[in-house]
Amino acid sequence: MSEVTVAQAVHIALDHHRNGRFREAEAIYLQILAVEPNNVDALHFLGVLAHQAGNPQAAIESIERAIALHPGIPEHHINVAGPYRSLNKPTEAIRHLQRALELRPNDPMAHAALAGAYVELGRMDLAAPQWQLLLELEPRVAAHPSNLAVYLERLGKLDEALVMCRRAVQIDPKYPPAYNNLGSVLNKMGRLHEAIAEHERAVELKTDFAEAWINLASAQQESGQIGSALRSARRAAELRPADATAFRILALATEEQGKLDVSAQAYDHAIALLEEKTKAAVAGERNDDVDWLNRLRVLRAIMMPPVYTSMAELEARRAQVSSGMLAMHARGVRLHLEPEPAPVLFQLAYQGGDDRAIAQAYTRLIVPASTGDPPSRQGAGGKIHVAFVSRFFKEHTIGRLNRGLVAQLNRDEFEVTVFSVGDPQDSVARFVKQHADRFVPIAPIVKPAREAIERAAPDILFFTDLGMD
């Protein structure tokens, strides 16, 4: 240190740091601090280096020391937010990022990090304004409309989300998250083949993109491409072995194949991962992981084979399902209807038994969605307003059975609205769109779907998918 000034040493260390020579950079930062323990630059960059090396706690301690010595540098507040987020402390990250924006308003990096921290806090509503502002500050950055699309999708505003995804792809045709988010939106619109193509594009551009592999597997599973779904889910599990989502899809796909033993193992693995992840959750506390854990427990409990070797086996399985539900109720497992509807006891209707006790036990697990009394009105000109709700008004038995009813209800007496979960484009869907007075695509997200139906205020609501969805 005697041969160079401290300022020169900082410059040399930064050159090592920027070129990936982390060990050399760290050694010089420590030498500087041995001479000047309160050197703000060395403390700050040593903290940045610690975060890059996977030691967020050391990063926080070093950068917080720099901030205490010189609290008016926005970069320090921005760079300490990352380690806090790594330690799942978004509130602390938000505090620093807000301070950074006080010091330097409209800093794109701070706004982007603040949006991410709000998402981690579960406040997508607060993240959205950050993305909106980033669209103005950096209109040529594909990440901003792509991230905003995720928020719009969760609100059920699928048309707006689609526009944002298309905008992101137009800005940067080689940005994988834009295609992944576009696929997710198309999936919720019921356009599964298009969704699969977009997810495939995402993993072509980034072969280790675990989230895109998961979404691809989900779309393939929903479209009946079980073999492809299994391959995609296994690839996701290789890339992200601690993520329960890939194992959930493996469980669903193998269950559809009738391989219940394999499916049970996948469910058990996913449940174990989420139980480990939610250990710190307070009893009765809700968050996304707790909700998914409870949902997986229920899916595991209601697994039933489509074919049985004897009535004794059938009755034993039904008794097992019923007792499993009662046990879950006793331990406080609850199913919330947001963001997704509850799983369906699909097999029961084909067994010819009395399903009342099982259905009642299942219902006790479900927390009803909070809603007020919907407004009531008659249709235009005193007509009776009939609304159909279905996921299957397309090339499906439900669509083919009900399209004539939609078309032939006497329009002198009835006004007809169809709420379609998704926006299918096949011949049955086109027929229904042509003959309904209104065709309203809704997302498979309970809250915005319910609100859309309440706004329409039908006199009669006909849910065609009872027992199926």
Secondary structure, DSSP 4 states (H G I P E B T S, - for coil): -TTS-HHHHHHHHHHHHHTT-HHHHHHHHHHHHHH-TT-HHHHHHHHHHHHHTT-HHHHHHHHHHHHHH-TT-HHHHHHHHHHHHHTT-HHHHHHHHHHHHHHSTT-HHHHHHHHHHHHHTT-HHHHHHHHHHHHHH-TT-THHHHHHHHHHHHTT-HHHHHHHHHHHHHH-TT-HHHHHHHHHHHHHTT-HHHHHHHHHHHHHH-TT-HHHHHHHHHHHHHTT-HHHHHHHHHHHHHH-TT-HHHHHHHHHHHHHTT-HHHHHHHHHHHHHHHHHHTTTSPTT---HHHHHHHHHHHHHHT---S--S-HHHHHHHHHHHHHHHHHHHHTT--EE-SSSPPP--GGGGGTTS--HHHHHHHHTTEEPPP--PPP----GGG-EEEEEEES--SSSHHHHHHHHHHHHS-TTTEEEEEEEES---SHHHHHHHHHSSEEEEE-S-HHHHHHHHHHH--SEEEETTTTT-
